[in-house]
């Protein structure tokens, strides 16, 4: 095997292991962007548009979301993701304080897990 | 946002259907929240999503003037609340009897709805209902006056400006607008007394839940002595805020009430959590705000301005 072939083989082997992880990161980033859009829409105040919203942002401490705003957010997310994402079941296991103290990342991960389909990793 | 117009008022409604397909035998549950410092979220996040997940068709809505529903300048008499609910059921096409679950004023409203429209009600769950045979309107108006007084002084204004934080600030401002810009307080005064005779003929089963340490626990006995088919549950160590304080037990209790065969299944036992005791402050019972009511807020404001 030439050096060139070794490098190529290494690159291909890496995609086989990592493609699922890379896909998940990309999907998480997309879902985070979607949820961020709905959060800003629900809050509707200027500060929300300046804030850097990440996976670690909490609804209560960071965004200071009122519980009625969380209800409006859940409504939008149910509409956006449809029956594939069981938000009602997700919320049914948490009480009011647990919901308000959640990080956005927990919702993102739940959406991604609900939507995930078996990953096809190509031929190797 | 899910909005409908019912009885000429724009109402924010969240209907969360049962897990799985809807069919006959699925209970439809309508939740009625408390007055002024409340909205549908207290039910949606405690019992609403849970009961929907357990197999109920759940309807939560913000009462007129509350949450994300329209704040009309007037129309806050009990009769208006009942007409709003009839309009809501009609608009949603709900023509079978529903299970009403009310908290505080919402529970009083549920009981009144059961009396007026018994044919549309399958059962009543009354969580901490203010229930007086005499002077109910005066009592509710007095309670609102007390809230308004506690919200209207200069210190509160200072707190709102400097230290309240977004959530407490928005809730306080919203409640103050409702009390100052609408007829709700005077409309409450016009609440008619319950008729003992009519209550004695109430046909549907009633589940009444009170906190043992609630300021209105004394009213539970009158209720059970007058309403025939009443199951009374008194939760030790709990107050008027029992919906929030005892959510896990109320979820189990409501599941039993709505979905189990009550003839053959025993009511779930309530085991008080030793570590959590809830007491109603004396000033709430006396209905006289203490002079030091603002102390925590003043301290918070001082801390905030000192930063």
Interface residues (C-beta under 8 A of the other chain):
Chain A: X60 X64 X65 X66 X67 X68 X70 X71 X72 X75 X86 X88 X89 X91 X92 X94 X95 X96 X99
Chain B: X1 X2 X14 X16 X19 X39 X40 X41 X42 X44 X45 X46 X49 X50 X52 X53 X54 X60 X62 X67 X68 X165 X166 X167 X170 X171 X244 X247 X248
